[in-house]
Amino acid sequence: MTCPACIARPPRFARARAAFVYDDTSRTLILDFKHGGRVECLDQFAAWMARAGADILADADAIIPVPLHRRRLAKRRFNQSALLSRAVSRRTGVAFEPHALYRARATPSQAGKSVRGRRRNVAGAFRVRRSAMNRIAGRSIILVDDVFTTGATADAAARALLRAGAAEVNVLALARVVRPVNPLT
């Protein structure tokens, strides 16, 4: 199913899949993982993600995590998207390319920003390393993130990968924020 926002403004990535909805129940699991370093659920997360993304993983050539800026990585001590990517790669056999994409500039947290603010915040933030160009060109890429909210981060990262020659970019997230639809508005 294509969302109305994607029809109005098509994203650069082809398809997006998520293992579950980001809600009150999943929020605790994800925040414990992301900020608390609780990795004991990592194998289960990877299993759920592999199942949810089976159709896009079937033809994928590489799995690339959404990168953190080096300062945020130093503060957090790990990139949750890289841990998820590695776990999905091990489960599926799709090549893991942890350093192909990097965040060229630090960006403030996306939390609390509007859709437009999120797009502006990450515009031009991602680059593909020159040393990775031959591993990107002509290939089908799976971009992995922990939470897919508006798609702004995925879109900005997909843009960098497509500019580097990727044939296609699909997104696989642990969770997807689903906004309630009010049919009366």
RODO-2510 file (C-alpha; in nm, 4 decimals, decimal comma):
residues 185
     n   res          X          Y          Z
     1     m     0,0000     0,0000     0,0000
     2     t     0,1347     0,3423    -0,0915
     3     c     0,0782     0,6202     0,1591
     4     p    -0,0787     0,9489     0,0395
     5     a     0,2340     1,1467     0,1331
     6     c     0,4469     0,9150    -0,0856
     7     i     0,2077     0,9627    -0,3762
     8     a     0,2287     1,3410    -0,3403
     9     r     0,6086     1,3438    -0,2973
    10     p     0,7648     1,0142    -0,4095
    11     p     1,0698     0,9151    -0,2079
    12     r     1,4015     0,8306    -0,3691
    13     f     1,3984     0,4803    -0,2228
    14     a     1,1861     0,2212    -0,3993
    15     r     1,0227     0,0340    -0,1101
    16     a     1,0235     0,0381     0,2686
    17     r     0,9513    -0,2426     0,5125
    18     a     0,9396    -0,2542     0,8920
    19     a     0,9187    -0,5405     1,1381
    20     f     0,6610    -0,3715     1,3578
    21     v     0,4763    -0,0518     1,4411
    22     y     0,6440     0,1964     1,6729
    23     d     0,3972     0,2268     1,9587
    24     d     0,3942     0,2345     2,3383
    25     t     0,4963    -0,1307     2,3606
    26     s     0,7733    -0,1297     2,1013
    27     r     0,9043     0,2119     2,2106
    28     t     1,0406     0,0621     2,5336
    29     l     1,2204    -0,2182     2,3478
    30     i     1,3720     0,0202     2,0959
    31     l     1,4782     0,2886     2,3420
    32     d     1,6342     0,0289     2,5710
    33     f     1,8276    -0,0999     2,2701
    34     k     1,9163     0,2402     2,1209
    35     h     2,0025     0,4367     2,4344
    36     g     2,0448     0,1675     2,6960
    37     g     2,2727    -0,0645     2,5029
    38     r     2,0396    -0,3592     2,5595
    39     v     2,1440    -0,5904     2,2768
    40     e     2,0024    -0,9197     2,4011
    41     c     1,7047    -0,8850     2,1625
    42     l     1,9249    -0,8228     1,8577
    43     d     1,8884    -1,1736     1,7107
    44     q     1,5108    -1,1592     1,7514
    45     f     1,4996    -0,8111     1,5956
    46     a     1,6995    -0,9435     1,2985
    47     a     1,4641    -1,2388     1,2582
    48     w     1,1616    -1,0084     1,2548
    49     m     1,3301    -0,7699     1,0112
    50     a     1,4352    -1,0528     0,7780
    51     r     1,0787    -1,1819     0,7737
    52     a     0,9263    -0,8355     0,7166
    53     g     1,1772    -0,7530     0,4421
    54     a     1,1966    -1,0938     0,2737
    55     d     1,0778    -0,9547    -0,0606
    56     i     1,3360    -0,6748    -0,0742
    57     l     1,6165    -0,8860     0,0720
    58     a     1,5691    -1,1594    -0,1890
    59     d     1,7361    -0,9548    -0,4647
    60     a     1,9595    -0,7335    -0,2506
    61     d     2,3331    -0,7076    -0,3088
    62     a     2,4303    -0,5190     0,0080
    63     i     2,2992    -0,4027     0,3436
    64     i     2,4102    -0,0571     0,4551
    65     p     2,3233     0,0997     0,7915
    66     v     2,2159     0,4604     0,8302
    67     p     2,5347     0,6094     0,9732
    68     l     2,5736     0,8223     1,2822
    69     h     2,8011     1,1243     1,2771
    70     r     3,1359     1,0436     1,4405
    71     r     3,0604     1,2673     1,7397
    72     r     2,7254     1,1002     1,8073
    73     l     2,8856     0,7592     1,7595
    74     a     3,1551     0,8463     2,0165
    75     k     2,8885     0,9599     2,2629
    76     r     2,6580     0,6594     2,2127
    77     r     2,9462     0,4087     2,1673
    78     f     2,7634     0,2097     1,8975
    79     n     2,5423     0,2583     1,5931
    80     q     2,2163     0,0706     1,6484
    81     s     2,1501     0,0616     1,2728
    82     a     2,4893    -0,1008     1,2146
    83     l     2,4166    -0,3665     1,4783
    84     l     2,0802    -0,4382     1,3155
    85     s     2,2400    -0,4460     0,9682
    86     r     2,5092    -0,6914     1,0733
    87     a     2,2520    -0,9182     1,2402
    88     v     2,0238    -0,9145     0,9323
    89     s     2,3253    -0,9804     0,7085
    90     r     2,4267    -1,2828     0,9150
    91     r     2,0734    -1,4177     0,9027
    92     t     2,0226    -1,3633     0,5276
    93     g     2,3717    -1,3855     0,3765
    94     v     2,3381    -1,0440     0,2088
    95     a     2,6726    -0,8589     0,2190
    96     f     2,7165    -0,6121     0,5061
    97     e     2,8791    -0,2828     0,4011
    98     p     2,9136    -0,0883     0,7287
    99     h     3,1448     0,1886     0,6031
   100     a     3,0142     0,2583     0,2526
   101     l     2,7949     0,5489     0,3639
   102     y     2,8914     0,8170     0,6131
   103     r     2,7299     1,1208     0,7711
   104     a     2,9331     1,4132     0,6391
   105     r     2,7956     1,6627     0,8878
   106     a     2,6486     1,6457     1,2334
   107     t     2,2733     1,6929     1,2407
   108     p     2,0567     1,7650     1,5427
   109     s     1,8167     1,4938     1,6546
   110     q     1,5081     1,4578     1,4359
   111     a     1,2834     1,4282     1,7439
   112     g     1,0140     1,6942     1,7601
   113     k     1,0749     1,8266     1,4083
   114     s     0,8062     1,8627     1,1434
   115     v     0,8288     1,6660     0,8186
   116     r     0,9720     1,9711     0,6435
   117     g     1,2128     2,0347     0,9333
   118     r     1,3321     1,6739     0,9213
   119     r     1,3984     1,6965     0,5469
   120     r     1,5959     2,0190     0,5885
   121     n     1,7877     1,8758     0,8829
   122     v     1,9301     1,5802     0,6859
   123     a     1,9506     1,7349     0,3386
   124     g     2,2999     1,6702     0,2043
   125     a     2,4127     1,5025     0,5283
   126     f     2,5160     1,1700     0,3707
   127     r     2,8002     1,0747     0,1379
   128     v     2,9314     0,7521    -0,0120
   129     r     3,3010     0,6879     0,0463
   130     r     3,5094     0,6908    -0,2723
   131     s     3,6519     0,3535    -0,1730
   132     a     3,2980     0,2072    -0,1744
   133     m     3,1802     0,3405    -0,5115
   134     n     3,2503     0,0135    -0,6958
   135     r     3,0550    -0,1811    -0,4294
   136     i     2,7537     0,0490    -0,4752
   137     a     2,7368     0,1097    -0,8509
   138     g     2,4720    -0,0959    -1,0269
   139     r     2,3710    -0,2793    -0,7091
   140     s     2,0482    -0,3202    -0,5145
   141     i     2,0987    -0,1721    -0,1687
   142     i     1,9078    -0,2280     0,1550
   143     l     1,9354     0,0760     0,3821
   144     v     1,8748    -0,0194     0,7463
   145     d     1,7486     0,2104     1,0218
   146     d     1,5996     0,1481     1,3632
   147     v     1,2874     0,3660     1,3325
   148     f     1,1237     0,4948     1,0147
   149     t     0,9257     0,8064     1,1089
   150     t     0,8718     1,0345     0,8083
   151     g     1,1247     0,8841     0,5688
   152     a     1,3374     1,2006     0,5593
   153     t     1,6554     1,0277     0,6781
   154     a     1,6032     0,7299     0,4476
   155     d     1,5339     0,9617     0,1553
   156     a     1,8496     1,1692     0,2128
   157     a     2,0655     0,8575     0,2488
   158     a     1,9036     0,6962    -0,0580
   159     r     1,9809     1,0090    -0,2577
   160     a     2,3525     0,9765    -0,1781
   161     l     2,3504     0,6045    -0,2677
   162     l     2,1667     0,6642    -0,5961
   163     r     2,4066     0,9466    -0,6883
   164     a     2,6897     0,6967    -0,6338
   165     g     2,5268     0,4713    -0,8923
   166     a     2,3128     0,2315    -0,6883
   167     a     2,0565     0,0654    -0,9130
   168     e     1,7937     0,0657    -0,6393
   169     v     1,7643     0,1507    -0,2698
   170     n     1,5093    -0,0139    -0,0421
   171     v     1,4645     0,0570     0,3277
   172     l     1,4354    -0,1932     0,6096
   173     a     1,3536    -0,0653     0,9577
   174     l     1,2938    -0,2299     1,2892
   175     a     0,9841    -0,0158     1,3471
   176     r     0,7637     0,2256     1,1570
   177     v     0,5779     0,5194     1,3052
   178     v     0,2177     0,5037     1,1858
   179     r     0,0157     0,8164     1,2261
   180     p    -0,3566     0,7699     1,2906
   181     v    -0,5750     0,8753     1,0024
   182     n    -0,8763     1,0914     1,0764
   183     p    -1,1218     1,0360     0,7872
   184     l    -1,3222     1,3445     0,8876
   185     t    -1,0418     1,5936     0,8199
***
